Amino acid sequence: MSATRPLCPGDREPIRRLLCETQVFSDEEIGIALELIDIVLDKPGQKDYTIRVHEEGGEVVGYYCVGPTPATESTFDLYWIATKPSSQGKGVGTLLDAHATELIRSQGGRLVIAETSSQPKYGKTRQFYLARGYSELARILDYYRRGDDLVVYGKYL
């Protein structure tokens, strides 16, 4: 059985392992993801981040984190979306993106922004966004470091 549900305290470690297993994210990036998870778990009333987990057969196989972009009207950031490598290519990411889109729409969102790196290891990520209706809106050269651009994708709802 599969379900997409709110984050629970027991999900932190499976998500950490999932992020490590992708072999895409740096230790620093994983640390940032865990900080957002801790905020959601430690401050249930906060409105900055919403995290949903997708599980199949009781195993966490993917998750996303979204939130309203500060100082904007109806723009949301897709901070994280990740799928366990063994579940990639099976529609989990598409399901998570659709779930996030509907959640954002239900909160009055009209634009979803997703940022990623231009490094080759993020090639599948960039293809993922394009295949789900996002457009490349901006590219800032050498943003993260020389030869590593920030690529900004957006999807209007």
C-alpha positions in Angstrom: 0.0 0.0 0.0 1.3 3.5 -0.8 0.4 6.8 0.8 1.6 10.4 0.9 1.2 11.8 4.4 2.6 14.5 6.8 6.0 14.1 8.3 6.4 12.1 11.5 9.3 12.1 13.9 10.3 8.5 12.8 10.7 9.8 9.2 13.9 11.8 9.9 16.4 9.0 9.7 14.8 7.2 6.7 14.8 10.6 4.8 18.5 11.1 5.8 19.4 7.7 4.4 17.3 8.3 1.3 19.2 11.6 0.6 22.6 9.8 1.2 21.6 6.9 -1.1 20.9 9.3 -4.0 24.7 10.1 -4.1 23.8 13.5 -5.4 23.6 15.7 -2.3 26.6 16.9 -0.4 26.9 16.6 3.4 26.1 20.3 3.7 23.0 20.0 1.6 21.8 17.0 3.6 22.4 19.0 6.8 20.2 21.8 5.4 17.4 19.3 4.5 17.6 17.9 8.1 17.4 21.4 9.5 14.1 21.9 7.7 12.8 18.6 8.9 13.7 19.5 12.5 11.9 22.9 12.2 8.7 21.1 11.0 9.0 18.5 13.8 10.0 20.9 16.6 7.6 23.7 15.7 4.3 22.2 14.6 2.5 25.6 14.3 5.1 27.2 12.0 4.0 28.1 8.5 7.3 28.4 6.6 7.7 24.7 5.6 5.4 21.8 4.8 6.8 18.3 4.4 5.1 15.3 3.0 6.4 11.8 2.9 5.5 9.1 0.5 5.8 5.5 1.7 5.2 2.2 0.0 4.8 -1.0 2.1 5.7 1.0 5.2 9.0 2.2 3.8 9.7 5.9 3.1 10.6 6.1 -0.6 10.3 9.9 -1.2 9.5 13.2 0.2 9.1 16.9 -0.6 9.3 20.2 1.3 7.5 23.3 0.2 6.8 26.7 1.6 5.5 30.2 0.7 8.3 32.4 -0.6 8.8 35.3 1.9 7.8 38.8 0.7 5.9 37.4 -2.3 2.2 37.0 -3.1 1.2 33.4 -3.9 4.7 32.2 -4.8 6.0 29.0 -3.2 9.4 27.4 -3.1 9.9 23.7 -3.7 12.8 23.3 -1.4 13.3 19.6 -1.6 11.9 16.7 -3.6 13.8 13.4 -3.5 13.1 9.8 -4.2 14.9 6.7 -3.0 17.1 5.4 -5.9 15.4 2.0 -5.9 12.0 3.8 -6.5 13.2 6.2 -9.2 11.6 5.9 -12.6 8.5 4.3 -11.0 6.4 7.5 -10.8 7.1 8.4 -7.2 8.6 11.7 -8.1 5.8 12.5 -10.4 3.3 11.7 -7.7 5.2 13.8 -5.2 5.3 16.8 -7.6 1.6 16.5 -8.3 0.8 16.3 -4.6 3.0 19.3 -3.9 1.4 21.2 -6.7 -2.1 20.5 -5.4 -1.1 21.5 -1.9 0.3 24.8 -3.1 -2.8 25.4 -5.3 -5.0 24.7 -2.3 -3.1 27.4 -0.4 -3.6 30.0 -3.1 -0.3 29.5 -4.8 0.2 30.5 -8.4 3.9 30.0 -9.0 6.3 27.2 -7.8 10.0 27.9 -7.9 12.6 25.1 -7.8 16.3 25.8 -7.7 19.1 23.4 -8.6 22.7 23.2 -9.7 24.1 23.0 -13.3 26.5 20.2 -12.3 26.2 17.1 -14.4 25.1 15.0 -11.4 21.9 17.2 -11.3 21.1 16.4 -15.0 18.3 14.0 -14.1 16.9 16.7 -11.7 16.8 19.3 -14.4 15.1 16.8 -16.8 12.6 15.9 -14.1 11.5 19.6 -13.7 11.2 20.1 -17.5 9.2 16.9 -17.9 6.7 18.1 -15.3 5.8 21.5 -16.7 8.5 23.7 -15.2 10.5 26.1 -17.4 14.0 27.4 -16.9 13.4 31.0 -15.7 16.9 32.0 -14.8 20.5 30.9 -14.7 23.1 32.6 -12.6 26.6 31.7 -13.7 29.2 30.6 -11.2 26.6 31.0 -8.3 27.6 28.1 -6.1 31.3 28.1 -7.3 33.1 28.5 -10.6 31.5 26.4 -13.2 28.5 25.6 -11.0 25.5 27.7 -12.0 22.2 28.2 -10.1 19.4 27.1 -12.4 15.9 28.4 -11.4 12.8 26.6 -12.7 9.3 27.7 -12.3 5.8 26.3 -12.9 2.8 28.6 -13.1 -0.4 27.1 -11.7 
